[in-house]
């Protein structure tokens, strides 16, 4: 019985991972459909500074899972 439960739980986890991967793929496809925007030089420099701050650990960042959750909420995919 315990072996059956573990097998089912493993399958559920595998399906959950696959669903997360599909959700990310869908978000990427939706992002690709958005119109391109022009970025001015000042904004680009600010972005590069922020990126360097994140890489060097000077600012707090979020995990990929947290980002997916936030994007899903913004898109109304709760």
CORGI-V646659 format. One record per helix or strand of 3 or more residues. SS is the DSSP state (2 for helix, 1 for strand). FROM is the first residue (numbers start at 0). LEN is the number of residues. If there is no record, write none. Layout:
ss=SS from=FROM len=LEN
ss=SS from=FROM len=LEN
This chain:
ss=2 from=1 len=32
ss=2 from=40 len=15
ss=2 from=63 len=11
